[in-house]
């Protein structure tokens, strides 16, 4: 298990200059031979991942080892009963579906020449943290929305949001000419209890269409700018994702609809002592996380698909 060094002096620069246990892909170690990475570096990369993948950042988070099962809410909860004294309550048969969360390895790597490492004196650790964090966050955002198909490298499917809600009442369709009214209807279909913490997710083309909608006076009105939240639609923040489904507007409450299970902190390792890196005079840096994110509630997700008239 990787241990974090809370007071390590020189941040990622120590990984750049002092890596050992190279073939086993470990970072430097402490006196007990336990792999150690700087606390600041791990926090920085997770901060970047959270910015790139806010759906993950706001999900229900679990941490541990192995596999866990999380309840999946697919139907409207049954109402409670108001009864007079002495009147027996009627039990309701309620089956609970679950989804199994088993963290998968999420890895980003970067190869740099030793000449670059030796000649760069400022900003290198920030650059590496940003680069690796963006790549991990970008992949995580894609998997959360679109899932991960079964393959030799990924033997277990990871269900994405779009597949999870496909064919359910959470999905509506409207013509492009009715875009504004359809988005307002989508917003109105969400229960009041879910409004806090909700966000819109769309690709840049859809954002551009909504941004340029005008009222009868010719004023842009649907998308507004908030100093605290950035662009907002009907008061809710907009997340622009290159992985969002084309011609669609997703309305989601991550804290109520997504569960994430992480088994380890970010592990940063370097390799510069194998035949490949020695021959090319390079160092390979690898950032690795173990995480699984899955949708768990239809009630907190809405999807609007836009079609041409």
GUMITOR-470793 format. One line per 3 residues: number of its first residue (from 1); for each residue x, y, z of C-alpha. Coordinates in steps of 0.5 Angstrom, whole numbers. Example, Ala and Ser with C-alpha at 12.3 -4.5 7.8 and 13.67 -1.06 7.14 Angstrom:
<rs>
1> 25,-9,16; 27,-2,14
</rs>
This chain:
<rs>
1> 0,0,0; 3,7,-2; 4,11,4
4> 4,19,3; 9,23,6; 6,29,9
7> 12,34,10; 17,32,4; 21,38,2
10> 21,38,-5; 15,36,-8; 15,32,-14
13> 22,34,-15; 24,29,-11; 21,24,-15
16> 25,27,-21; 31,26,-18; 31,20,-13
19> 27,15,-15; 29,8,-13; 26,1,-14
22> 25,2,-21; 23,-4,-24; 18,-5,-19
25> 15,1,-21; 15,4,-14; 17,11,-12
28> 22,12,-7; 22,9,0; 22,10,7
31> 26,7,12; 21,1,12; 22,0,5
34> 15,2,4; 13,6,-3; 13,14,-1
37> 10,19,-5; 9,27,-3; 3,29,0
40> 3,35,-4; 4,32,-11; -2,27,-10
43> -7,32,-7; -5,37,-13; -6,31,-18
46> -13,29,-15; -15,37,-15; -13,37,-23
49> -17,31,-24; -23,34,-20; -23,40,-24
52> -23,36,-31; -28,31,-28; -33,34,-23
55> -38,28,-24; -33,24,-20; -31,30,-15
58> -38,31,-13; -40,23,-13; -42,19,-7
61> -35,17,-5; -32,10,-2; -25,8,0
64> -23,1,2; -20,-5,-2; -23,-11,-5
67> -30,-10,-8; -37,-7,-5; -44,-7,-7
70> -48,-1,-7; -56,0,-8; -59,2,-14
73> -65,6,-14; -69,5,-21; -76,7,-18
76> -80,12,-15; -80,10,-7; -86,8,-4
79> -90,13,0; -91,13,8; -97,11,11
82> -101,16,15; -105,11,20; -110,12,26
85> -107,8,32; -108,1,33; -108,0,25
88> -103,-4,22; -98,-2,17; -98,-6,10
91> -91,-8,9; -89,-6,2; -84,-11,-2
94> -78,-8,-4; -73,-11,-8; -66,-7,-8
97> -62,-8,-14; -54,-7,-13; -48,-5,-17
100> -41,-8,-16; -36,-3,-15; -29,-6,-16
103> -23,-1,-17; -20,-1,-24; -13,1,-25
106> -13,8,-29; -6,10,-31; -3,16,-35
109> 5,16,-37; 10,21,-39; 17,20,-42
112> 22,26,-42; 29,26,-44; 34,27,-38
115> 37,33,-42; 30,36,-40; 30,34,-33
118> 37,36,-32; 37,43,-35; 30,45,-33
121> 30,48,-26; 23,51,-25; 16,49,-26
124> 18,42,-28; 14,39,-22; 8,43,-24
127> 8,41,-31; 8,34,-29; 3,34,-24
130> -2,38,-29; 0,34,-35; -2,27,-31
133> -8,30,-28; -11,32,-34; -10,26,-37
136> -13,22,-32; -19,27,-31; -20,27,-38
139> -21,19,-38; -25,19,-32; -30,24,-35
142> -30,19,-41; -32,13,-37; -37,16,-33
145> -41,18,-39; -40,13,-44; -37,7,-40
148> -32,2,-41; -33,-4,-46; -31,-11,-44
151> -24,-12,-47; -18,-16,-46; -15,-10,-42
154> -21,-9,-38; -25,-15,-37; -30,-12,-33
157> -35,-7,-36; -36,0,-33; -43,2,-34
160> -43,9,-37; -49,14,-35; -52,14,-42
163> -53,7,-42; -55,7,-35; -61,11,-37
166> -62,9,-44; -70,7,-45; -72,10,-39
169> -77,15,-37; -71,20,-36; -70,21,-43
172> -74,26,-47; -73,28,-54; -75,35,-58
175> -74,38,-64; -68,43,-65; -74,49,-66
178> -76,47,-59; -70,47,-56; -71,53,-50
181> -78,50,-48; -75,43,-48; -69,45,-44
184> -74,49,-39; -79,42,-39; -73,38,-37
187> -71,43,-31; -78,42,-29; -78,35,-29
190> -73,34,-24; -76,34,-17; -74,40,-12
193> -70,36,-7; -65,34,-13; -64,42,-15
196> -59,43,-10; -52,40,-13; -55,39,-20
199> -51,41,-26; -52,41,-34; -47,37,-38
202> -46,38,-45; -41,38,-51; -39,45,-54
205> -43,45,-60; -49,44,-56; -47,50,-51
208> -46,54,-57; -53,53,-59; -56,55,-52
211> -51,61,-51; -54,64,-57; -61,63,-56
214> -65,70,-56; -71,72,-53; -76,77,-57
217> -72,83,-56; -66,80,-59; -63,79,-52
220> -59,73,-50; -63,70,-44; -62,63,-43
223> -55,62,-41; -52,67,-36; -45,68,-33
226> -44,68,-25; -38,70,-22; -38,64,-17
229> -40,59,-22; -38,61,-29; -44,60,-34
232> -50,58,-31; -57,55,-35; -63,57,-31
235> -59,58,-25; -55,51,-25; -47,51,-27
238> -46,48,-34; -40,43,-35; -38,43,-42
241> -35,36,-44; -32,33,-50; -34,26,-48
244> -42,29,-48; -47,26,-52; -48,30,-59
247> -54,34,-59; -56,32,-52; -57,36,-45
250> -56,32,-39; -58,34,-32; -55,31,-27
253> -54,31,-19; -47,27,-18; -48,26,-11
256> -55,23,-11; -54,19,-18; -46,17,-18
259> -42,12,-13; -35,12,-13; -30,7,-10
262> -23,9,-10; -18,3,-7; -11,8,-7
265> -8,15,-7; -5,17,-13; 2,13,-14
268> 7,16,-18; 13,12,-21; 19,13,-25
271> 23,8,-29; 30,10,-32; 34,4,-31
274> 31,-1,-36; 34,-2,-43; 29,2,-47
277> 30,8,-42; 38,7,-42; 38,7,-49
280> 34,13,-51; 37,17,-45; 30,18,-42
283> 26,17,-36; 19,15,-36; 14,17,-31
286> 7,14,-29; 1,16,-25; -3,11,-23
289> -10,11,-19; -15,5,-18; -22,8,-18
292> -29,5,-21; -35,10,-22; -42,8,-23
295> -49,11,-24; -54,9,-18; -60,13,-19
298> -65,14,-25; -69,19,-20; -63,24,-20
301> -61,24,-28; -65,27,-34; -63,27,-41
304> -66,31,-47; -64,29,-54; -65,34,-59
307> -67,32,-67; -67,36,-73; -75,38,-75
</rs>
